[in-house]
């Protein structure tokens, strides 16, 4: 999997987990859901997300390398 797929996977997991925590633990967890949503929104315009840097540092291949390898 490349960086974009990992980003969507982690963001989706964070949203689902924070919604569950907001329902069963404390409504303040919904703020984390909003943070993830806002971060995804800004990354659509800037093409930068902090998780992308973390994933690249962990050795996940970028989208450019995965498309070149598949061609």
Secondary structure as a PSIPRED ss2 file (coil, helix, strand):
# PSIPRED VFORMAT (PSIPRED V4.0)

   1 X C   1.000  0.000  0.000
   2 X C   1.000  0.000  0.000
   3 X H   0.000  1.000  0.000
   4 X H   0.000  1.000  0.000
   5 X H   0.000  1.000  0.000
   6 X H   0.000  1.000  0.000
   7 X H   0.000  1.000  0.000
   8 X H   0.000  1.000  0.000
   9 X H   0.000  1.000  0.000
  10 X H   0.000  1.000  0.000
  11 X H   0.000  1.000  0.000
  12 X H   0.000  1.000  0.000
  13 X H   0.000  1.000  0.000
  14 X H   0.000  1.000  0.000
  15 X H   0.000  1.000  0.000
  16 X H   0.000  1.000  0.000
  17 X H   0.000  1.000  0.000
  18 X H   0.000  1.000  0.000
  19 X H   0.000  1.000  0.000
  20 X H   0.000  1.000  0.000
  21 X H   0.000  1.000  0.000
  22 X H   0.000  1.000  0.000
  23 X H   0.000  1.000  0.000
  24 X H   0.000  1.000  0.000
  25 X C   1.000  0.000  0.000
  26 X C   1.000  0.000  0.000
  27 X H   0.000  1.000  0.000
  28 X H   0.000  1.000  0.000
  29 X H   0.000  1.000  0.000
  30 X H   0.000  1.000  0.000
  31 X H   0.000  1.000  0.000
  32 X H   0.000  1.000  0.000
  33 X H   0.000  1.000  0.000
  34 X H   0.000  1.000  0.000
  35 X H   0.000  1.000  0.000
  36 X H   0.000  1.000  0.000
  37 X H   0.000  1.000  0.000
  38 X H   0.000  1.000  0.000
  39 X H   0.000  1.000  0.000
  40 X H   0.000  1.000  0.000
  41 X H   0.000  1.000  0.000
  42 X H   0.000  1.000  0.000
  43 X H   0.000  1.000  0.000
  44 X H   0.000  1.000  0.000
  45 X H   0.000  1.000  0.000
  46 X H   0.000  1.000  0.000
  47 X C   1.000  0.000  0.000
  48 X C   1.000  0.000  0.000
  49 X C   1.000  0.000  0.000
  50 X H   0.000  1.000  0.000
  51 X H   0.000  1.000  0.000
  52 X H   0.000  1.000  0.000
  53 X H   0.000  1.000  0.000
  54 X H   0.000  1.000  0.000
  55 X H   0.000  1.000  0.000
  56 X H   0.000  1.000  0.000
  57 X H   0.000  1.000  0.000
  58 X C   1.000  0.000  0.000
  59 X C   1.000  0.000  0.000
  60 X C   1.000  0.000  0.000
  61 X C   1.000  0.000  0.000
  62 X C   1.000  0.000  0.000
  63 X H   0.000  1.000  0.000
  64 X H   0.000  1.000  0.000
  65 X H   0.000  1.000  0.000
  66 X H   0.000  1.000  0.000
  67 X H   0.000  1.000  0.000
  68 X H   0.000  1.000  0.000
  69 X H   0.000  1.000  0.000
  70 X H   0.000  1.000  0.000
  71 X C   1.000  0.000  0.000
